[in-house]
Amino acid sequence: MGSEWRELAIGDVCVRVTSGGTPSRARPEYFIGGARPWVKTQELRDCWISDTEEHITDKAIADSSAKLLPAGTVLVAMYGATVGQLGMLAREMTCNQACCALIVDETRADPRFVYYQLLATRSRLISLANGAAQQNLSCEIIKRFRLRFPPLREQRRIADILSALDDKIELNRRTSQTLESMARALFKSWFVDFDPVRAKSEGRDHGLPAFLGDLFPDSIDESAETQVPAGWRLRTVADDFWVTMGQSPPGETYNQDGDGLPFYQGRADFGTRSPSRRVYCTAPTRLAGPGDTLVCVRAPVGDTNLASEECAIGRGLAAVRHKSGASSYTLLMMRSLSDSFAAFESEGTVFGSINKQGFAAMRVTSPSTRVVLAFEQLVSPLDAKVKCANYQASLLAIVRDSLLPVLMSENGRRVASWFGDIDR
C-alpha cells in the first residue's frame, strides 16, 4: 500500500471552522443550572477535555454566539498567553470566542491526527499570530494553515499510537484527581467543618482512633471573632507560614535547553506545558523547594500547585510552606483561602494581584502543630501516589513528544509499523 502524503489546508479537511461566544454574565439564567460544558482557553491543556469549570444553559446558547460542538472537535486557543494551546472535546460542548473550533470531516481526516499535527507544528502556527500588544490568531489564519496528511488508514494508525500514550497520561491525571479529592475531604472535615470537635462536644462518636481523637479539643470557642475549636487560634499567614515572593530573573538567562533550574512564572506553567515547552533559568533570583506550595499572586490570584522539584519562581508566583514543614497541609490551607484571594482579583490596574503585605495579613485558623503533623502523616502517602502518577504522566509525555515529530513526518509509516501491522 502506498504512503503518499498530501499537503492540505485545515479548511480542506473540516466540515466547519468556527469560534464560540461568551453569554452575558449579567444574565444569571445563562449560567445557573447550566448543563452544557463551556470551554475557556485556559482549559486548553493539550489533552482531551471531558468537563469544564463552568456550564451554560440552552438559553445562553440560543441568545449568544456560543455553539454546540460535537465530540471530537479540535480546539485551538487564538489569543494572548495561551495562543496555540490545544484541546479535543470528549463529548458535546460549547466554547468561548477565544477558541477556534475545528469540526473535522472524518471521511477526509482523523480528528486526532489533525490535533497531533497541530501539536507537532504549533511553533509554525504561532509564528503566524499578529498583534502589537499580544499574539493573536484568527479562524481564517487557522483555516488556511497547511498540514501534511497521509491516507486515512495511516492517519488512524498513527493517531492510535499517540492516543494510547495520551490515554495513559489521562488515567494518571484522573488517579491524581481522585487521591487529591480524598485529601481535600479530610482537610475540610478537620480544619473547616471541625467534625471531630463537634462530635466530641455533642458526645457522638468521632470515628477516629483514640490516638487521633485525643488531639482534638471537645468544644468550640464561641467568643472568638470567628468560631474556632477551643485552644486553636485565628492568626495570619505570616504567623504560620514562610512566604517567598517570586522575582523574575533577567530575560537573557532563560532557555528551553534544560540548562539551569525549571522556571515557573504563573498559572500557565501549572502542568499545562509539555516538556518540550518548559522554560529554564541559569540565574534564578527566588527559589521554591520540592513540596512548597506555589500560589499565583497575579491573575488568577490564589491558583495553587505543588512544586515537585526545586525551581525558580517569577513575579507571578509565591512559594509557601507551613512552619512545621507540613507540605500537604500548606497546599490545602492555601486552597481553602479561595474566597480571601478572590478579593484581590480587582486590586491591580489591569489584572488582579496581591503583594506580600496583603498575603501575609490574610487570616487563617491555626490548629495545634500536633494536629497538623497528624494530618500530614495520614495524607502524605496519598501525596506520594499523586507524585508517582504525575511523574509517570510526565515521562509518558516525553515519550509522546519524542515520537510526535517522527510519526507526523513521511517516516511515520515506517515507525508506526514497529507497533504492529498498519494495514490490518
N, C-alpha and C positions, 0 to 999 in steps of 0.2 A: 504493500500500500504506500502510495506517495506521501510525502510530508511537505507539501508546498504551503508556505506561509504567504499571506497576503496582507498588505497594509491598507487599513480601512479607518475612516473617521469614526469616532464613537457614535455619532448620529446615524451612521450607516447600519449599526447593529442594534439600534434601540427602537422600540415602539414609540417612546416618548422621552424627552429630556425636559425637565421642568424644575421649578423650585416650590417651596412651601409658603407658609404665611403664619403670622402671629395674631391670634384673635385679641380683641381689645381686653386688657386686664381691668378696664373699668366695668366690664360686664361679668359679674361673678358666675352667672349661669353658663358661661363658656368654659369654665374650669371645674366648678364644684360638681362632683358626681360624674365627671367625665370618664369615659371608658376607652377612649381612643388614645393610644400612646402617642406622644408628641415629642419628636426628637429635636434637641438643640445641638449646635455644633460642638459644644464641649463634651457631648456624649458620643462623638465620633472618635473612637479609640482604636481604629484599625482592627476591628473584630465584628462578629455578629452582634446585633442588638436585639435582645429578647424582651426588654422592657425599658421604660423611661422614667425619669424623675417626675414628670408632670403628664397629666392626661387631659384631653379636651372632650367636649361633648359634640354630638352630631350637629347641634345648632351652631356651634362655633365654626364647624367646617362649612356649613351652608352659608354663613354670614361673612366668611373671610376667604382669603386666598389659600388657606390650608387645604390640602387634598389628601384623599385616601390613596395610599401607595401599597401595592401588593408585596407579599413576601418575596424575597429575592431582589428587591430594589437595591441598587448600589447608591450610597450617598457620598457626596464629596463636599467638604467644607470650603466655602468660597472666600471668606473674609478674615483678615486680621491674623492673630496669633495662631489660630487653628487651621489656617489655609492649607489645603491638601490632605487633611486628615480624612480617613475613610471609615465607612461602616456598611454593613449589609443587614437588611431587615429580615429577622427570623419569622415575622408574621406581619399582618396588615397594620400599618401605622400611618402617622402624618409627620410633618417636619416643619421647621420654621423657614423663613425666606433666605437664611444664610446657607442653607443646604441645597446643593444641586442633586436632583433625583434622577437616576438613570434606570429606566424600565426597559430591560433588555429583551429583544426578540429572541426567544430561545430556539427558534429554528435557524438562527444565524450565529449565535454565540451563547456560551455558557456564562450566566451572570457571575459565577465565581471566577471564571477565567478573566473576565473584564476587571473585576475587583483586584485580582492578583497582578494583572498587567499594569493597572494604575498604581498599585503599591510599588511595583518594580521601577516605574518611570516617574515617580512622584516629583523628583527634583526637576525633571524636564517640564512637567506641568506647572510647577510653582514658578519656574522661570518666566512663564507667560503672564503671571499676575502683574497688575499695574496699580498705581495709586500713589500719590505723594505722601500721605500720612500712614497708610498701611497697605499691605499687599492684598489685592482683590482679584478674584477670578469672576467669570460670569458663566451662565449656562451656555451662551453662544461660544465662548472660548473652549469650554469643555466639550461641547458638541462637535467642534471642528478638530479636536485633538486626535492625532492619528496613532494607532497601535497596530501591532502585527498579530495576525490570527492564523493558526494552523487549521486544518479541517476540524469539524465539530467533535468528532470522536476523540481526536487527540487533545482538544481543549478539555474535554471532560475527564480524561485520564490524568492530565497534569493537575487539574483542579482537585481531583480526588486525593492525590498525594498531598498537596498543600493543605487541603481541608482536614485530612486526618491529623496533621500536626496541630492545626488550629483547634480542632475538636478536643484534643488532649489539653491544650492550653486553657480552653474554656472550662473543661472539667476541673482542672486545678483551681481556676478562678472561683468556680461555684463552691468547691470544697472550702476555700479560704473564707468565702462569704458565710457559709454555714457555721464554721467554727467561730468567726468573729461575732455572729449573732448570739451564740451561746455565751460568749464573754460579756457582751453588752447587756444581756438579760440578767446575768448575775450582778454586774455593776449596778444596774438600775435597782435591783432588789435590795442590795446592801446600802447603797450610798445616796439614792434618790428617794425611794419609797420607804426606806428604813424597815423593811418587812421583819427581819429578826427582832428588832427593838419593839415594834408594835405587837408582835406575837407574844413576847415576854411580858410586856406591860399589860396585856389582856389575859394572861395566863394560858395562852394557847401554845401548842407545840410549834416551835420554830423550824423544825425539820432538819436542824444541823446537828452534827456530832457534838458531844458535850464540850470538847476542847475548842471548838469554834464558837458555839453558842455562848460560852463563858466570856468571850471577848467583847460581846455587845452589852451596852447598858440596858436597863429594864424600864426606862421611861424616856419620854420626850420633854425637853426643856421648853415649857410654854412661854417663858419670859423673854426668850431671845427675840431679836429683831425678826429673824426667820426661824421657825421651829427646827431645832436640831436635837439629836439624841443627847441625853444628859452626859456631860463631860466632853462632848465634842464642841467645836467652836466654829464661828464664822471668821475666816481670815482672808487675806489677799493672795493672789497668785504669787507675788513676790515673797510672801511669808513661807510658802510651802514648796515652791518650785524654783529651780535655776532656769533663767531665761536668757538665751543668747540671740540677739537680733542679727540678722544676716547683713552682709555688706558685699556689694558686687566688686570683684577684682577687676583690674584693667582689662579692656577688651582684647588686647593682643596676647593675653595669657590663655585664651580659650582655644580648644581644638576638639576635633572628633576622631582623633587617632588613638585615644586611650592613654594619652600622656598626662600624668598627674592624677588628681582626685576627681571623681564624678562631681559635676556642678549642677545644683538644683536652684532654680530661680523662683518657681511658683507652682500653681496648680497644674499647669500643662506638663510638668515633669513627674507628676504622681502616677507612675505606671502607665502613661499614655504613649510614651515614645518607645519605639522598637530599639533594640540595642544598637542598630546601625545609625540611629539619630541622636544618641546620647552625646552630651557635651561634657568635656573635661576641662580642668583648670590646673595650670602649673604653678600658680602663685596665689593660693587661697588666702583670704583675709579672715574669714569666720568659718568655724567648723562645727559640724554636728557629728556625734558619735553613733555607733550602732546601738539601736534601741531608743535613741532620742525621738521624741515626737516633733515632727515638722509641722508648723502651723503657718498658714497663709496670713500675712499681715497686710496684704493688698488684695483687692477684689479677686476672687470671693473670700472676704475676710473670714477666718475661722476654719476653712477647709484643712483637713489634717491627713497625715500619713506617718508611718513609722519608718525611720531611717534603718535600712538593712545593712548599711556599711558606713564607714567614715566618709564624709562628703563635705564639699564646700557649699555654703549657702549664700545666696544673693539677697538683695534688699527686699524681695518679696516674701521672705520666709523668716521664721524664728525657730530655734531649737529649744525644746522644753524638756525638763526631767524633774520628777519629784525628788526632794532632798533625801529620801530614803533609798533612792536608786531604782524604785519600782517603775518599770518601763510600761507594762500593760495598764497599770492604774493611771499613769500620766496620760496615755493616749485616750482612754475612755473618759477621764475627767475633762480633758480639752474638748472632746466631742459633746459632753454634757453641757458645755457653756455656749451652745449654738445661739441661743436667744441673746446672750450678752454680746457675742460677736456681731450679731445682726445689727445691733445699734450703731456699729461703726461703718456700716456699708455705705452711708451717705456722708461720712465725715470728710472724705477727700474732695478736692475741687472737681475732679472728673470721675475718679474711681474711689470706692471705699477704701479706707486704710485705718490701721491702728498703730500708734507709736509705743515705745517701750513703757512710757509712763501710764498710758491707758491700759496696756496689757497688764502691767504689774499691779494696778489698782483693782482689777476685777475680783469680785468676791467669790470664794469657794467654801464649801463645807469641809471642815478639817477633822477627820476621824483620828483615832489613835494610830500611831505607827504600827502597832501590833496587828490591828485590823487590816491596814494597808498591805503589810507583808504577808498576812494570811491569804488575802485575796490574790496577791501576786503568785503565791505558791500554787494556788488552785488553777490560775489562768495561764501561767507560763507554759505548761505542756500543750495547751491549745495554741498558744503563740508559736511554739516550736513547730507544730504541724502546719500552721499557716505559713511560716517562713520556708518550710520544706516544699510546700505546694507552690509558693511563689518562685522559689529557686528553680524548681523543675520547669515551671512555665517559662522562666527567663532563658533557660538552656534550650528548651524547645523552640523558643522564638529565634534564638541564634541559629539553630539548625535550619528553620524555615527561611530566615533571611539570607542564609548562605546558599540554599537551594534555589531561591526565588529568581535571581538573575539568570541562572543556568537553564532552569525549566522554561523561563519566558523567552529564551532565545531559540534559534533553529537547531541547537544541540539538545533541546528539551526532549525530543522524541527518544534520542539515544539514552539520556539519563533516566527518563520515565520508564524505559524498558527494564531498567535494573530492578524496578519494583513489581514487575510482572508483565504479562502479555498485554500490550497496549491495544491489540486488535481483538481482544476477547469480546 
